[in-house]
Amino acid sequence: MTLPDAMRAVEISQPGGPEVLRPVTRPVPESGPSDIVIRVAWAGVNRPDALQRAGAYAAPPGASDLPGLEAAGEIVAVGAEVTRWQVGDHVCALLPGGGYAEFVATPADHALPVPAGLTLDQAACLPETFFTVWSNVFMRAGLRAGETLLVHGGSSGIGTTAIQLATAFGARVFTTAGTAEKCQICERLGAERAINYREEDFVEVLKAEGGAHVILDMVGGSYIPRNIKALRTEGRLVQIAFLESPKVELNFAQVMLRRLTITGSTLRPQSDAAKAEIARQLEEKVWPLLASGDLGPVMDSEFALEDAARAHARMESSAHIGKIVLKVAG
Ligand SMILES: NC(=O)c1ccc[n+]([C@@H]2O[C@H](COP(=O)([O-])OP(=O)(O)OC[C@H]3O[C@@H](n4cnc5c(N)ncnc54)[C@H](OP(=O)(O)O)[C@@H]3O)[C@@H](O)[C@H]2O)c1
């Protein structure tokens, strides 16, 4: 297939608010020997895109400067070393960047098939949150069936994914969210108890349950000492962002006395091999659950690619529940 030289895309014209996202024309990316090129049908919008836009989360060396960490569409080119995929296959993929565009290149083993029964807009919502939740909650924190998970921001893209995944693997899930409506949706997704953090203290709720084995946190700041109180002995705190602050004064005695583990990670700077291993585990353990309908993406809203600024404004308003996607093709 002959690809065009140029494509529609949305770039970050300068660090700033949503208005700095600007429709542009860019060259179509070429695939390296182990890459695929995808004609993007839909691109997922994630909070890290907004951080990158604001100048607080630089693209790693070698990655596209265009935002967009996940997409779904049709493969239009495969590198010489790629054996798994063929031109015409429909995939969803984790991207090093560049999803807000008609075409994007990514390592072939960061792509996964579109789960049976899911549409391309649904599939575009999967990679960033499923890679993040699987690698942090299951691979890093080792959540097991019967254990208790507390996930903050339960109505977020990450939160809705974590609630469903942990429930599907037999954990008890507690979560926090900022409104009664968000709490209701979290409980419908499988959370045993959603705590409206504006009205209730999650520490008290978790302590009454004997404490959390694992906490997935994106807030940080004042939540860090409270998370430590909410953990049980041998509990694990996984930090994936700091919406409030990365800095806090902390008494580490409880970490020692109750043998706690504090860990965390960001997905984007990890090696291609590490991401390929996450993809492999997801395909084996989680993709069958998506195909059977046991879990699925929670969709908030869809915007045209050129309306990416409006999509970011909605995400930053925190009015959304679940995932926001950009329609790129057609
Ligand atoms: N480490 C990684 O690799 C990685 C990868 C992807 C995403 N992330 C991070 O994970 C977080 C979620 O990402 P996303 O794309 O799912 O974003 P999102 O849908 O915009 O989620 C952010 C959520 O945070 C909640 N929130 C904001 N301030 C809060 C506070 N003070 N206390 C409690 N909850 C608060 C909001 O819910 P309420 O309205 O209920 O407050 C909102 O739903 C982001 O911080 C993102 O940067 C990390």
The ligand as an SDF file (V2000), in Angstrom:
LIG
                    3D

 48 52  0  0  0  0  0  0  0  0999 V2000
    2.1040    6.3180   35.9190 N   0  0  0  0  0  0  0  0  0  0  0  0
    1.5970    6.0540   34.7370 C   0  0  0  0  0  0  0  0  0  0  0  0
    2.1690    5.3430   33.9320 O   0  0  0  0  0  0  0  0  0  0  0  0
    0.2800    6.6630   34.3560 C   0  0  0  0  0  0  0  0  0  0  0  0
   -0.3560    6.2800   33.1670 C   0  0  0  0  0  0  0  0  0  0  0  0
   -1.6010    6.8250   32.8660 C   0  0  0  0  0  0  0  0  0  0  0  0
   -2.1870    7.7360   33.7410 C   0  0  0  0  0  0  0  0  0  0  0  0
   -1.5210    8.1030   34.8750 N   0  0  0  0  0  0  0  0  0  0  0  0
   -2.1090    9.0640   35.8200 C   0  0  0  0  0  0  0  0  0  0  0  0
   -3.2640    8.4920   36.3770 O   0  0  0  0  0  0  0  0  0  0  0  0
   -4.2010    9.5100   36.6400 C   0  0  0  0  0  0  0  0  0  0  0  0
   -5.5170    9.1520   35.9780 C   0  0  0  0  0  0  0  0  0  0  0  0
   -5.3520    9.2350   34.5870 O   0  0  0  0  0  0  0  0  0  0  0  0
   -6.6130    9.2720   33.6240 P   0  0  0  0  0  0  0  0  0  0  0  0
   -6.1080    9.4010   32.2500 O   0  0  0  0  0  0  0  0  0  0  0  0
   -7.5030    8.1580   34.0090 O   0  0  0  0  0  0  0  0  0  0  0  0
   -7.1960   10.6990   34.0440 O   0  0  0  0  0  0  0  0  0  0  0  0
   -8.6260   11.2350   34.4440 P   0  0  0  0  0  0  0  0  0  0  0  0
   -9.6960   10.3710   33.8560 O   0  0  0  0  0  0  0  0  0  0  0  0
   -8.6450   12.6720   34.1280 O   0  0  0  0  0  0  0  0  0  0  0  0
   -8.5930   11.0400   36.0160 O   0  0  0  0  0  0  0  0  0  0  0  0
   -8.2270   11.9470   36.9790 C   0  0  0  0  0  0  0  0  0  0  0  0
   -9.1710   11.6970   38.1620 C   0  0  0  0  0  0  0  0  0  0  0  0
   -8.5580   12.1700   39.3400 O   0  0  0  0  0  0  0  0  0  0  0  0
   -9.5750   12.4940   40.2470 C   0  0  0  0  0  0  0  0  0  0  0  0
   -9.0440   13.4990   41.1460 N   0  0  0  0  0  0  0  0  0  0  0  0
   -8.5310   14.7050   40.8170 C   0  0  0  0  0  0  0  0  0  0  0  0
   -8.1210   15.3520   41.9320 N   0  0  0  0  0  0  0  0  0  0  0  0
   -8.3690   14.5110   42.9640 C   0  0  0  0  0  0  0  0  0  0  0  0
   -8.1690   14.5880   44.3510 C   0  0  0  0  0  0  0  0  0  0  0  0
   -7.5880   15.6510   44.9360 N   0  0  0  0  0  0  0  0  0  0  0  0
   -8.5520   13.5430   45.1220 N   0  0  0  0  0  0  0  0  0  0  0  0
   -9.0930   12.4370   44.5500 C   0  0  0  0  0  0  0  0  0  0  0  0
   -9.3090   12.2970   43.2330 N   0  0  0  0  0  0  0  0  0  0  0  0
   -8.9500   13.3280   42.4610 C   0  0  0  0  0  0  0  0  0  0  0  0
  -10.7180   13.0320   39.3980 C   0  0  0  0  0  0  0  0  0  0  0  0
  -11.9220   12.5230   39.9200 O   0  0  0  0  0  0  0  0  0  0  0  0
  -12.8810   13.3490   40.9060 P   0  0  0  0  0  0  0  0  0  0  0  0
  -13.7390   14.2400   40.0910 O   0  0  0  0  0  0  0  0  0  0  0  0
  -13.6300   12.2870   41.5810 O   0  0  0  0  0  0  0  0  0  0  0  0
  -11.9810   14.1490   41.8110 O   0  0  0  0  0  0  0  0  0  0  0  0
  -10.4830   12.3980   38.0230 C   0  0  0  0  0  0  0  0  0  0  0  0
  -11.4560   11.4130   37.7270 O   0  0  0  0  0  0  0  0  0  0  0  0
   -3.6250   10.8200   36.1230 C   0  0  0  0  0  0  0  0  0  0  0  0
   -3.0800   11.5250   37.1940 O   0  0  0  0  0  0  0  0  0  0  0  0
   -2.5430   10.3580   35.1730 C   0  0  0  0  0  0  0  0  0  0  0  0
   -1.4930   11.2820   35.0520 O   0  0  0  0  0  0  0  0  0  0  0  0
   -0.3200    7.5760   35.2040 C   0  0  0  0  0  0  0  0  0  0  0  0
  1  2  1  0
  2  3  2  0
  2  4  1  0
  4  5  1  0
  4 48  2  0
  5  6  2  0
  6  7  1  0
  7  8  2  0
  8  9  1  0
  8 48  1  0
  9 10  1  0
  9 46  1  0
 10 11  1  0
 11 12  1  0
 11 44  1  0
 12 13  1  0
 13 14  1  0
 14 15  2  0
 14 16  1  0
 14 17  1  0
 17 18  1  0
 18 19  2  0
 18 20  1  0
 18 21  1  0
 21 22  1  0
 22 23  1  0
 23 24  1  0
 23 42  1  0
 24 25  1  0
 25 26  1  0
 25 36  1  0
 26 27  1  0
 26 35  1  0
 27 28  2  0
 28 29  1  0
 29 30  1  0
 29 35  2  0
 30 31  1  0
 30 32  2  0
 32 33  1  0
 33 34  2  0
 34 35  1  0
 36 37  1  0
 36 42  1  0
 37 38  1  0
 38 39  2  0
 38 40  1  0
 38 41  1  0
 42 43  1  0
 44 45  1  0
 44 46  1  0
 46 47  1  0
M  CHG  2   8   1  16  -1
M  END
$$$$
